[in-house]
């Protein structure tokens, strides 16, 4: 199963996801449930969801950017 990493950009601050999470495909990785399922990120995600002007960068296990979401 592929591993995806959910990195966060807050302005000029980069918060890397060093662990990642195994998910069946990119479609699942793009879903909100994937981020919520990433237990080590629970507290970070709660904080980040309350911050506007953030960007989530999803990379695959090779480090390639596969999806970017700015809100």
LUMNUDREN-858121 format. One record per atom (N, C-alpha, C, O): x, y, z; residue in three letters. Coordinates in steps of 0.001 Angstrom, whole numbers, padded with zeros to 6 digits, always signed. Example, Ala and Ser with C-alpha at 12.3 -4.5 7.8 and 13.67 -1.06 7.14 Angstrom:
# LUMNUDREN-858121
+013190-005690+007800ALA
+012300-004500+007800ALA
+013200-003300+007800ALA
+014236-003319+008465ALA
+012850-002250+007080SER
+013670-001060+007140SER
+012900+000030+007870SER
+013409+001138+008039SER
This chain:
# LUMNUDREN-858121
+000852-001172+000000UNK
+000000+000000+000000UNK
+000897+001234+000000UNK
+001869+001286+000753UNK
+000588+002222-000827UNK
+001409+003432-000888UNK
+001357+004236+000425UNK
+000367+004207+001155UNK
+002434+004935+000688UNK
+002508+005807+001866UNK
+002439+007249+001394UNK
+003147+007646+000468UNK
+001576+008032+002043UNK
+001415+009453+001728UNK
+001787+010288+002946UNK
+001582+009877+004088UNK
+002340+011473+002678UNK
+002736+012399+003735UNK
+001934+013687+003572UNK
+001762+014190+002462UNK
+001450+014209+004688UNK
+000618+015415+004695UNK
+001404+016561+005333UNK
+001365+016750+006548UNK
+002112+017317+004504UNK
+002908+018444+004975UNK
+002019+019685+005014UNK
+001079+019814+004230UNK
+002325+020584+005927UNK
+001515+021795+006096UNK
+002392+023031+005908UNK
+003511+023093+006416UNK
+001874+024005+005176UNK
+002507+025320+005039UNK
+001606+026347+005712UNK
+000434+026484+005362UNK
+002160+027059+006672UNK
+001462+028161+007337UNK
+002299+029409+007100UNK
+003273+029659+007810UNK
+001915+030184+006104UNK
+002741+031329+005722UNK
+004076+030822+005221UNK
+004133+030068+004249UNK
+005158+031233+005880UNK
+006485+030764+005476UNK
+006980+029610+006357UNK
+008135+029197+006254UNK
+006114+029103+007207UNK
+006475+027992+008103UNK
+006054+026653+007481UNK
+004901+026481+007088UNK
+006993+025718+007397UNK
+006752+024393+006837UNK
+006734+023370+007964UNK
+007693+023272+008730UNK
+005651+022610+008070UNK
+005529+021571+009091UNK
+005525+020227+008361UNK
+004517+019848+007766UNK
+006651+019505+008405UNK
+006741+018250+007652UNK
+006039+017098+008366UNK
+005999+017046+009595UNK
+005500+016196+007595UNK
+004939+014947+008102UNK
+005995+013883+007839UNK
+006111+013378+006722UNK
+006744+013552+008841UNK
+007857+012612+008679UNK
+007398+011147+008673UNK
+008072+010290+008100UNK
+006268+010860+009302UNK
+005782+009485+009381UNK
+004984+009063+008164UNK
+005228+007992+007609UNK
+004045+009875+007743UNK
+003157+009506+006659UNK
+002140+008481+007113UNK
+002108+008079+008276UNK
+001307+008068+006167UNK
+000274+007084+006467UNK
+000058+006235+005221UNK
+000068+006740+004099UNK
-000138+004927+005438UNK
-000412+004023+004328UNK
-001886+004127+003953UNK
-002766+003973+004800UNK
-002139+004387+002691UNK
-003504+004502+002180UNK
-003573+003781+000842UNK
-002566+003686+000140UNK
-004748+003270+000478UNK
-004844+002480-000737UNK
-004584+003234-002035UNK
-004122+002640-003009UNK
-004875+004549-002065UNK
-004705+005299-003315UNK
-004762+006804-003051UNK
-005050+007244-001939UNK
-004483+007572-004087UNK
-004476+009031-003968UNK
-005856+009573-003641UNK
-005979+010534-002881UNK
-006888+008976-004199UNK
-008252+009449-003906UNK
-008539+009400-002404UNK
-009124+010330-001849UNK
-008132+008333-001762UNK
-008298+008215-000315UNK
-007437+009243+000405UNK
-007872+009833+001394UNK
-006228+009460-000079UNK
-005318+010426+000550UNK
-005872+011840+000490UNK
-005611+012645+001384UNK
-006636+012154-000553UNK
-007194+013495-000704UNK
-008407+013716+000189UNK
-008820+014860+000383UNK
-008984+012659+000735UNK
-010171+012775+001565UNK
-009857+013245+002971UNK
-008781+012976+003505UNK
-010798+013944+003559UNK
-010626+014453+004926UNK
-010432+013322+005920UNK
-009732+013494+006919UNK
-011044+012156+005663UNK
-010910+011037+006589UNK
-009475+010549+006685UNK
-009076+010017+007721UNK
-008692+010719+005626UNK
-007295+010301+005662UNK
-006510+011157+006649UNK
-005713+010640+007431UNK
-006735+012450+006611UNK
-006037+013326+007544UNK
-006484+013039+008974UNK
-005660+013015+009888UNK
-007767+012824+009169UNK
-008273+012549+010510UNK
-007761+011213+011030UNK
-007594+011038+012237UNK
-007513+010277+010133UNK
-007043+008953+010531UNK
-005580+008958+010946UNK
-005112+008002+011565UNK
-004874+009984+010626UNK
-003444+010072+010913UNK
-003270+010483+012382UNK
-003155+011670+012687UNK
-003252+009506+013279UNK
-003311+009746+014721UNK
-002232+010687+015237UNK
-002512+011516+016104UNK
-001017+010584+014733UNK
+000057+011433+015244UNK
-000167+012900+014906UNK
+000484+013770+015485UNK
-001077+013190+013977UNK
-001348+014559+013562UNK
-002620+015124+014187UNK
-002990+016258+013881UNK
-003301+014374+015053UNK
-004584+014817+015582UNK
-004541+016221+016175UNK
-005360+017070+015822UNK
-003602+016465+017064UNK
-003533+017796+017703UNK
-003143+018875+016699UNK
-003690+019978+016718UNK
-002205+018555+015833UNK
-001779+019520+014820UNK
-002943+019853+013894UNK
-003183+021019+013583UNK
-003663+018825+013456UNK
-004793+019052+012542UNK
-005891+019887+013191UNK
-006492+020732+012528UNK
-006161+019666+014466UNK
-007173+020475+015158UNK
-006773+021941+015140UNK
-007608+022813+014898UNK
-005506+022215+015393UNK
-005018+023600+015364UNK
-005061+024156+013944UNK
-005554+025261+013716UNK
-004545+023391+013004UNK
-004433+023850+011624UNK
-005802+024129+011012UNK
-005956+025091+010259UNK
-006788+023307+011323UNK
-008116+023500+010761UNK
-008721+024825+011196UNK
-009622+025343+010536UNK
-008235+025375+012301UNK
-008756+026656+012775UNK
-007994+027847+012188UNK
-008367+028995+012428UNK
-006941+027588+011429UNK
-006116+028644+010851UNK
-006462+028822+009379UNK
-006489+027856+008616UNK
-006722+030052+008993UNK
-006960+030298+007569UNK
-005621+030517+006871UNK
-004596+030696+007529UNK
-005631+030502+005560UNK
-004432+030711+004746UNK
-003376+029646+005002UNK
-002207+029945+005244UNK
-003816+028405+004941UNK
-002875+027296+005103UNK
-002886+026457+003828UNK
-003849+026481+003061UNK
-001824+025732+003620UNK
-001714+024859+002459UNK
-001304+023473+002936UNK
-000361+023326+003712UNK
-002019+022464+002466UNK
-001648+021078+002726UNK
-001006+020547+001454UNK
-001583+020640+000370UNK
+000188+019993+001592UNK
+000911+019420+000463UNK
+001027+017922+000715UNK
+001683+017492+001665UNK
+000387+017132-000142UNK
+000455+015677-000009UNK
+001530+015175-000964UNK
+001524+015480-002156UNK
+002460+014389-000400UNK
+003511+013790-001226UNK
+003417+012269-001134UNK
+002894+011721-000164UNK
+003931+011609-002155UNK
+003968+010151-002106UNK
+005250+009720-001401UNK
+006033+010555-000948UNK
+005453+008413-001315UNK
+006609+007904-000574UNK
+007945+008275-001202UNK
+008979+008214-000537UNK
+007936+008658-002480UNK
+009163+009091-003151UNK
+009402+010588-002975UNK
+010419+011111-003431UNK
+008465+011283-002313UNK
+008612+012719-002095UNK
+008018+013578-003194UNK
+008146+014802-003162UNK
+007368+012952-004170UNK
+006731+013711-005254UNK
+005421+014323-004764UNK
+004635+013662-004085UNK
+005198+015566-005106UNK
+003944+016241-004751UNK
+002833+015656-005618UNK
+002921+015655-006846UNK
+001781+015156-004952UNK
+000671+014554-005687UNK
-000626+015358-005551UNK
-001570+015156-006315UNK
-000664+016271-004574UNK
-001865+017088-004385UNK
-001526+018262-003489UNK
-000765+018124-002532UNK
-002097+019430-003805UNK
-001922+020635-003004UNK
-003289+021250-002780UNK
-004060+021427-003723UNK
-003587+021575-001535UNK
-004867+022195-001198UNK
-004600+023431-000360UNK
-004016+023334+000719UNK
-005022+024591-000844UNK
-004878+025844-000102UNK
-006253+026306+000364UNK
-007207+026328-000414UNK
-006347+026671+001624UNK
-007601+027213+002169UNK
-007318+028431+003009UNK
-008242+029032+003556UNK
